[in-house]
Amino acid sequence: MSGARLPRDLHPVAWWVWALGLATAASFTTNPLVLLTLAGVATVVVLARRSEQPWAATFRVYVVVAVVVVATRVAFRVLLGGGEQGGSVLLDLPEVPLPDWVLGLHLLGPVTLESLLAGLYDGLRLGTILVCVGAANALANPKRLLRSVPAALHEIGSALVVAVIMLPQLVESARRVRSAQALRAGDSRRTGRLRRYLVPVLEGALERSLSLAAGMDTRGYGRSAGAPAGERRLTGGLMLLGVCGVAVGVYAGLDHTAPRVLATPMLVLGVAAAVTGLVLAGRRVGRSRYRPDPWQWPELVVMASGVTTAVIAWWVSQHQLLVAYPGLTSFPPVTPAALAGCLVGLIPAVAAPEPRVVLA
């Protein structure tokens, strides 16, 4: 067996690029069949390649949140008027009158099939994006992900680690508290059980996240060395120029009345200035590399899988509009190109190495 196929943790950046590729593909369509296929692809890869670490259990939470988002989107369609698009009336609810200054909104009213489908399609798109992000959180090691943060951004590493580790630690703390309370008797009332369960879970998760951040700070994580005043001014100026250039370039790209010289040239200039500033600022950060994460062919295959899925979805949205954005009065069509773009995302289930088994 080659070294690339031995059980190991895949580089977290590769998992995030793959997941963001699937999420980008989901943002290019409202076709429910394509969206469900993308969510199914993410689920299959997670089930095939997730480890036994605490963060791997967070995927179920993201799936539940995605289901709640879809249900909420449909409920809002009913609450804020489900008959604005016309069509087949499913439920004729009495409309609640609103003041004249509330333009375009009304409560309840006739609920049509087309409006419910529109809410369902929009909710599925957002829910699929959440599932893809949850797949990245379940597969990528968040602690190793922080190693890949640019050196210039390591000064905010302590805050990042608390934000990234919080949800996995919540799941781990919930499992610990549930196991501990099952061994002892206590208040049998539902309110009492909730209080005894919720407080230790939140406290334990926050304490473990802060302990990790404090340990990183103690070991000098993100600590920068001294730099001359001229170098600091140059770095700050480049970063400010980069932010302004990106802002002007994005605005000019969205506003077609603006001069074209302010669009792509300013955007490229801003990105180049920001990258140069990050490189100069990173020289002041001293850090060591202990057991660096390898970049081998499985990482490249996983990243290419996500990028290919996003590119095919973009092509479908440009050349097959009825597939990417189906109508509400007919069954959503699916072409081989759209289906193939989704199935490309399954490659990591085979190409990625099996995760390491952590002995207790």
N, C-alpha and C positions, 0 to 999 in steps of 0.2 A: 504493500500500500504506500503510495506517495505521500510526502509530507503535507501536501495540500489537502489530502483526503483524510488525514488523521483527525480524530475528534478534537475539536478546538472551537473557540469562539470566533465567529466571523467578525471582521472589522465593523464596528458600529456605524461608521460613515456609509459603508456599502448598504447596510440594511436601511438606513434613512433615505439614501438616494433611491433605492428600489421602492420604498413606501411612498415617498413624495412623487415618484413617477406614476404610481397607481392613483394617488390622490389628484394629480394633475389631469390624468385621463378622465377621472370622474367629474372634474369641473368642466369638461368640454362636452358634456351630454346630459340630457334628462331622460334618456331611454331607460325605463325600469329594468328591462332584461339585461342590458349592458351593465347597469349599476349593480344589480344583484350578482352578476357574474364576477365583477371586480371584487365585491365584498366576499364572495365565495372563494375566489383565488387567494385573497389575503388570509382568510380563515384556514384554508388548506395548508398554506406555507407555515403559518404559525403553529398549527398542530403537528406539522412534520419536523420543524426545526427549533422549537422553543426549548429552553433549558428548564432546569428545576429551581432556578433562582427566584427570589421573591417578585422581581419585576415581570416575570413571565406570566404571573397570575393576573396581571392588570388588564389583559385583553378582554376578559369577560366583562369587566366594568365598562370598557369603551363600547362593547356591543350593546349592553343595556342602555347606555346613554344614547347610542344611535337609534335604538328602537323608541326611546322616549322622545327624541327629536322628531322622528317621523310622525308619531302619534300627535305630538303638540302642533306640528305644522298643519295636519289635517283638522285638528280641533279648532285652530284659529281660522281656518277657512270657513268653518261652520259658524263660529262665533261672530266673525266680522263680515258675515254675509257671503253665502255660498251660491248666489244666483246672479252675480254680476256679469258672468260670461254668457248667460243664456244656455239653453239646451234642455236636456231631459231632467225634469224636476223629480227628485227622489223623496224629498221631505219638505212640506210647505209649512215653515215655522212663521209665527207672527213676528213682524219686524218692529223693533224698538226704535222710536223716533229719536234723533239726535239733533243738537243745535245746528243752525245754518253754517256756523264757522267751521264745523267739522266737515270739510269737503272730501268727498270720495269714500267716506266710511259710513257704515250702518251696521247695526247689531241684528243678528239673526236674519230672518227672511227666508225665501225659498232656497233650498239646497239642491244644486244640480249635480249630475254625475260628472260633468266636465270640470267643474270647480274642485270637486273632491280629487279627481285625477290630477289636476294641476298642483294641488297641495301635496298629494302623494309623491309626484315626480320630484318636486322641489325638495321635499323632506328626504327622499331617498338619496338625492345627490349629496346633501349635507351629511346624512348618516353614513354614506359610503366613505366620504372623506374622513370622518371620525374613526371608522373602522380601520382605514389604512394607517392613520396616525397611531392608533392603538396597536397595530401590528408592529410598527417600528419600535414603540416603547416596550413591547413584549419580547422582541427578538434582540434588540441592541442593548449591550451592557452600558448603563448610563454613566458608571464610573469611568470606564474606558473611553466613553465618548468625550469626556472632558479633556482627555489627553490630546484630542485632535483639535481642540480650540486653538486658534491662532495665538501666538505668544503675546501679542499686544493686548489681547482680551483676557489674559489670565488674572488680571487684577480684580475682575468681577467673578472669578471662578467660585468663590465661596457662596455668593448669592445664587449662582447658577446651580450649584450642587444641591442646595436646599430645595429649589424649585423642581429640579429634575427627579430627585430621589423621593419627594414627598408622597406621591401617589403609590409607588411600589411599597414604601414603608407603611402606608395606611393599610394596604392589603396584608402585609406580613403581620402588622400589629393586630389586625382584626382576627387573623388566624390564631395567633398566640393567646389573645384574650378569650376567644371562644373556647379554646381547648382548656384554658385554666379555669374558666367559670363552669365548665361541664363537670369538673371534679369536686366542686364545692357547692353547698346549698346556699341559698340567699333569698332575697325578696322575690316572690313568685308573681307579683303584679307586673304587667307589661311596662308600665312607666318606670318601675324600679329596675327592671332588667335593662331597659334602654339606658338609664343613667349609669348603671354599673358597667355597661358595655361601651358606651360612646366616649366617656371621659378618658378611660385608659387607652383607648385606641388612638384618639387625637394626641394625647400627651406623649404616648410612646413613639408615635411616628415623628412628631416634631423634635423630640429629644434625640432620636437616632440621626435625623438629618442634620441637626445642629452640631451633634458630636462629630460627625464626619467632616463638616465644614470647619470646625475648630481644629481638628486634627490636621487638615490640609493647611490651615493657616500656621499652625505650630511648626510644620515641616517646611515652611517657606514657600508654599504654593503660590505662584504668581508674584513673588516679591521681585521688584525691579531694582537694578543697580543704579548708581548715580549717573547722570548724564549732563553734559555741558548745557548751559542755558541756551546757546544758539541752536543746539540740536533739538532741544525741547520746543523752541519756538518754530523751527522748521517742521517738526512733526505735527504740531498743532495747526499750523497754517495749511499743510497738505490735507489733513483730515477735514478742516473747515471747507477748503476748496472742493474736496471730494463730495461732501454733503451738498453744497450749493450746486455743483455741477450735475449731480444725479437728480436733485429736485427740479432744476431748470429743464434738464433733458426729458424727464418724465412728463412734466407739464406741457412742454412743447410737442411731445409725441402725442399726447391726448388732445391738444388743441390744434386743429388743422389750420387755423388762421395765423398761427405764430410762424415766424421765419424758420425755414428748414435748417438753417445753420445753428439754431438753438436746440434742435432735436437730437439726432444721433451724434453729431460732433461733441456737444456738451455732455451727453451721457457717457460717451467713451472717455472724455477728459476727466469727468468726475470719478468714474470707476478707477482709472489709472492713478489719479491722485490719491484716492482712498487706499488702494493696494500699496502704493509706495509709502504712504504714512504708516500703514500697519507693519510693513517690513522694517522700517526705521525704528518704530516703537518696540518691535519685538526683539531688537538687538539688546535692549536694556534689561530684558527678562532672562534671568539665569535659571535654567531647569535641567534636570538630568533625565535620561531615558533608561528606565529599568524595564527589561522585557518588553520592548516596543511591539505593538500589534503588527503582524506581517501583512503585506499586500501581495497576494498571490492570485492565480487565475480564477479561483472561485469568487473573490471579491469583484474582479472585473466583470465576470459573467453576471453576477447578481445586479451590479450597477447597470450594465447594458440591458438587462431584462426590464428594469424599471423605466429607463430612458426610452427604449423601443416602444413600450406600451404607451407612454405619453405622446411620442411622435405619431404613432398610428392613430391614436384618438384625435390628435389635432388634425391629421389629414382627413379623417372621416368627418370631422366637424366642418371642414372647408369644402369637401367634395360630395358628401352624402348627407345633406342637411336633414332630410326626412328620417334618416336613421339616428342622427345625433339628437335631433329635436323633433320627436314624433308628434303627430297631431293627437288631439284628445277624443276624436270620434272614431278611431280605428285602432286595430291591434298594432302595437309597436313592431316595426320590421327590424330584422337583424341580418346583416350581410356577412359573408365570410371574412371580410377585412376587419370588421368590428369585433367579431368573435375571435379571430386570430390575435388581434391586439390584446385582448383580455387574457387569452391562454398563454401568451408569452410570459406573463407575470408568474406562471407556475414553475418556471425554470429553477428558481432558487430552492424549491422543495427537493430537487434532485442534485443540483450543482453545488449547493452549499454543504459544507461538511457538517457532520453531526456534532451537536454541542458537547462540551466536556461534562463528565459526570463528577459533580462535587461531592466528595465523601464527607459525611457528617462527622 
